[in-house]
Each structure stands twice: as C-alpha cells, then as structure tokens.
C-alpha cells in the first residue's frame, strides 16, 4: 500500500503531497463510494423492509425500486470516475470532481427527503467532500500562488 508522501515546494517553504499519493487516494475513495452505493442499491432491492421505517412519509415509501435505481446511478458516476482515472488521465480531475459533487448532492437530497441526519450521511457526505478537496489539492489549490511571468 502506498504511503502519502510529500515533497518540498519550489519555494522551499512547505511540503505538499505528491501527485501519485493524491491520485491513489482519489482512486480509493471512488472505489469505496462506488462499492458502497451498489451495496446500498442491492440492499434496497433485496430487503426493502430494512428501510421501510426510514422511508415512511417520503415519496419513496412504496417505491424502493426507484430509490435503488437512483442510488445505483450514484454508484455508476463513481465507477465512471474510476474508469476515467485508469484510462483517460487528462480528465481525472473533472471525473472525480463530478463524482464527489454527485455524492454530496445525493447525501444532501437524502437528508432533505428523510428529514434526518445520521452517522452514515456524515461518512458518505464526508468522503464526497474529501474527494472534491483532493482534486483541489491535486490541482494545487493549497500551495502558495506563484505569479505568472
């Protein structure tokens, strides 16, 4: 397993994570998010009774199949980021930004529809936010700005 390594910035004042480490973290988060979304989808389809109390009073009370389809779509976006990550590196930042934003939107929408916030929302919403922040770090957002000549 690769460790998060760092190197000194050009100005010599601070250390920044290596691009390889950031890319590895992004790939790991996308795989985790994709797997967990699809596991949730399968659970919704095979054991809707587990979610029935949570879905009471929502538009999805009798439509767990629709909820599962939406959750599966969130997983597809994460898996698309994995494919882009492995095959089209030039689009890696865009793919992971979209995947992280979709996860954040899903969690926000779920909290609004369910009218509740639970530990799992913090976990998956947090990983979506970390995904977006890792892209920002990859693009240099947390390094000192260097003026262009």
N, C-alpha and C positions, 0 to 999 in steps of 0.2 A: 504494500500500500504506500502510495507516495505521500510524503510529508509536505505540509505547507512550508515552502521555503521562501526566502526573501533575498533581495539584493539591494545594494545601496543605490539611491537615485543619482542622476548625473551631477547634481549639485553637492552630493556627499553628505547631506544633512539628515536624511531619513532612510528607512528601509521600506521597500514596497514588496508585496507578494509577487512571486514570479508568475508569468503568464501561464505557464504549464500547470502550476498549482491551482490557479483560478479556474482554468478550463476543466481540470479534473473535478473540482468542487461543483461546477455548473453541471457537468455530466452526471455526477452522483445525485444531485438534487432533482434533476429532470427524471432520472430513472426511479427514484424514490416516489416522486409525485405521480408519475405515470402508473407505477405498480399500485400505489395506494388508491388512486382513483378507480382503477379497474377492479380492485378487490372490493371497494365500496359498491360498485355497479353490480357485481356478481352477488354480493350480499343482499342488495335491494331486490334483485330478481328472484333469488332462491329462498330468502327468509324475510319477506316484507313485514311479517308480524313483529320483527325486532324493532322496526322503525315506526310502526303504527302509532304508538303514543306520541312520538315526536312530531308526526305529520298531522295529528288531529288539529282541525281548524285552519288548515292550509289548503291551497288549491291542489295539492298532491296527495290528499288523504286517500283517494281511491285510484290514484294514478302513479303507483310506484314504478311502473314500466317507463313512464315519461321521465320521472326523476332519475332513473337508472340510465336512460339514454343521454340525458344532459350531463350526468356525471361521467359517462363514458366519453363524451365529447371533450370534456376537460382532460381526460387521460390521453386522448388522441393528440391534443395540442402538445402535451408534454413529450409524447413519443415522437412527434414530428420534430421537436427541438433536438431530441437525441439523434434522429436520422440526419438532420442538417448539421449537427455538431460533428458527426462522423464522416459525412460525405461532402459538405459544402461549407468549409471552414470560414469562408469570407462572410457568410450570412449568420454565423454563430451568435454574435451579439443581438441581432434582430430576433432570431428564433427564441433565444432564452428570455429576452425582454417580453416578447409576446406571451410566452408560456407562463412566466411569472405573473404578468398582469392578468391573464385569464384566471389563474388560480386565485389571485386577490379578489377579482370580480366575483368569482364563484363563491368564495367564502363570505364576502360582504352580502351578496344576494341571499345566500343560505341563512345567514344570521337575521336578515330582514324578514324573510319569509317565515322562518321558525320563531321569530321574536325571542331569540335566546342566544347566549354566547357560552360555549363550553370549551373545555381544555383542548379538544380536537380542532376547534376553529383557530385557536391560538397557534397550535402546532402547524397546521397546513397553511394557514394565512401567513404565519411567520416564515415558513420555508419559501413561499411565493415571494415575500418581500426580500428575503435573503438572495433569492435568485436574481431579482432585479438589481439589488445592491452589488452583487458580484459582477454583473455586467458593467455597472458603473465603474467599479474598481478596475475591471479589465480594460476599459476604455480610458483609464487614467483620471477619473473624476476626483480621486483622493490624493493626488500628487500635486505638488506645487505647480502652479501655472507658469509656463515658460513662454515669454513673449516671442512671437514670430519676428524674424529679422526683416 
